[in-house]
Amino acid sequence: MAAPFELRHIDHVVLRVVDEAAMIAFYCDVLGCTVERRQETIGLVQLRAGRSLIDLVRVDGKLGAMGGAAPGVEGRNMDHLCLRVDPFDREAIAQHLQAHGVRIGDFGSRYGAEGEGPSQYLFDPEGNLVELKGPPTRD
């Protein structure tokens, strides 16, 4: 039986975090997100990332505490988060990340929702792997 719906795009991703201020600064100042809303009573900050949201949940808050220990060397929240960016200027991206002291990972061509294209890995302040994905490469 076919699903009674069609998948459209990622609506939101939830990250459990230790240092909320550092994570907000990274996702807003470095990647261009904006704070959309806060729900202090449950320890949640929602960041606008284009058409999607990145939710930050404090590990010591009401929601975060339900997830157990904070992510660390022995366990992470996820493998990685991929954000589609446009335009994709590798040099400009690298300079921007370096200016913010961001730990930069591998660059390469990787497959994503729109096909094969340029991709830059980087790490947020709590060690989560983030991928900035450019447009598909045309043959």
C-alpha positions as CSV (number, residue, x, y, z in Angstrom):
1,M,0.0,0.0,0.0
2,A,1.4,3.4,-1.0
3,A,1.8,6.1,1.6
4,P,-1.0,8.6,1.7
5,F,1.4,11.5,1.4
6,E,4.4,12.7,-0.6
7,L,7.7,13.8,1.1
8,R,8.5,17.4,0.3
9,H,11.7,18.5,2.2
10,I,13.2,18.3,5.7
11,D,10.9,20.3,8.0
12,H,13.3,20.4,11.0
13,V,16.2,18.8,12.7
14,V,16.6,18.7,16.5
15,L,20.0,18.9,18.1
16,R,20.5,18.3,21.8
17,V,23.1,20.8,23.0
18,V,25.3,21.6,26.0
19,D,26.3,25.2,25.2
20,E,23.1,26.8,23.8
21,A,24.7,30.3,23.3
22,A,27.7,28.9,21.3
23,M,25.4,26.9,19.1
24,I,23.1,29.9,18.5
25,A,26.1,32.0,17.6
26,F,27.4,29.4,15.2
27,Y,24.2,28.7,13.4
28,C,23.2,32.3,13.2
29,D,26.5,34.2,12.8
30,V,28.3,31.7,10.7
31,L,25.6,29.9,8.7
32,G,23.0,32.7,8.5
33,C,20.1,31.2,10.5
34,T,17.8,33.5,12.5
35,V,16.2,32.8,15.8
36,E,12.5,32.2,15.0
37,R,11.2,31.5,18.5
38,R,12.1,30.4,22.0
39,Q,10.3,28.1,24.4
40,E,12.3,28.6,27.6
41,T,10.0,26.4,29.7
42,I,11.1,23.3,27.8
43,G,14.6,24.5,26.8
44,L,14.0,24.9,23.1
45,V,15.3,27.5,20.6
46,Q,14.1,27.2,17.0
47,L,16.3,28.6,14.2
48,R,15.1,29.4,10.7
49,A,17.3,27.8,8.0
50,G,15.6,28.7,4.7
51,R,12.4,26.7,4.5
52,S,13.5,24.5,7.4
53,L,14.1,24.8,11.1
54,I,17.1,23.7,13.2
55,D,15.8,23.2,16.8
56,L,18.3,23.4,19.7
57,V,17.3,21.6,22.8
58,R,19.4,22.1,26.0
59,V,20.4,18.7,27.4
60,D,19.6,20.1,30.9
61,G,16.2,21.3,29.9
62,K,12.8,19.5,30.1
63,L,13.0,18.0,26.5
64,G,16.8,17.5,26.4
65,A,16.9,15.6,29.7
66,M,14.6,12.9,28.2
67,G,17.4,12.0,25.8
68,G,19.9,10.9,28.4
69,A,23.5,12.0,28.5
70,A,24.9,14.8,26.4
71,P,26.5,13.9,23.0
72,G,30.2,13.5,23.2
73,V,33.2,11.5,22.0
74,E,31.4,8.2,22.7
75,G,28.2,9.1,21.0
76,R,26.8,11.8,18.7
77,N,23.3,13.2,18.0
78,M,23.5,12.2,14.4
79,D,25.9,11.5,11.6
80,H,25.6,14.9,9.9
81,L,23.2,17.7,8.9
82,C,23.3,18.8,5.3
83,L,22.3,22.3,4.3
84,R,21.8,23.3,0.6
85,V,23.5,26.6,-0.1
86,D,23.5,28.9,-3.0
87,P,25.7,30.2,-4.4
88,F,28.5,27.8,-3.7
89,D,31.9,29.6,-3.9
90,R,34.4,27.3,-2.3
91,E,37.0,30.0,-1.6
92,A,34.5,32.4,-0.2
93,I,33.0,29.7,2.0
94,A,36.4,28.6,3.3
95,Q,37.4,32.2,4.1
96,H,34.2,32.9,5.9
97,L,34.5,29.7,8.0
98,Q,38.1,30.5,8.8
99,A,37.3,34.0,9.8
100,H,34.9,32.5,12.4
101,G,37.4,30.0,13.6
102,V,35.3,27.1,12.4
103,R,37.0,23.6,12.2
104,I,36.7,22.7,8.5
105,G,36.5,19.1,7.2
106,D,36.8,17.6,3.8
107,F,35.7,19.2,0.6
108,G,34.5,17.0,-2.3
109,S,31.8,16.1,-4.7
110,R,28.9,14.3,-3.1
111,Y,25.5,13.1,-4.0
112,G,22.5,14.9,-2.5
113,A,18.8,15.4,-3.0
114,E,19.4,17.3,-6.3
115,G,22.2,15.1,-7.6
116,E,26.0,15.2,-7.5
117,G,27.7,18.5,-6.6
118,P,30.2,20.4,-4.5
119,S,30.2,19.8,-0.7
120,Q,32.1,21.2,2.2
121,Y,32.1,19.5,5.6
122,L,32.6,21.5,8.8
123,F,32.0,21.1,12.5
124,D,29.7,23.1,14.9
125,P,31.0,24.1,18.3
126,E,29.8,20.8,19.9
127,G,31.4,18.5,17.2
128,N,28.3,17.8,15.0
129,L,29.3,17.4,11.4
130,V,27.6,19.9,9.1
131,E,27.7,19.7,5.3
132,L,27.2,22.7,3.0
133,K,25.9,21.4,-0.3
134,G,26.1,23.3,-3.5
135,P,23.9,22.9,-6.7
136,P,24.2,19.8,-8.8
137,T,27.1,19.8,-11.3
138,R,25.9,19.9,-14.9
139,D,27.6,17.7,-17.4
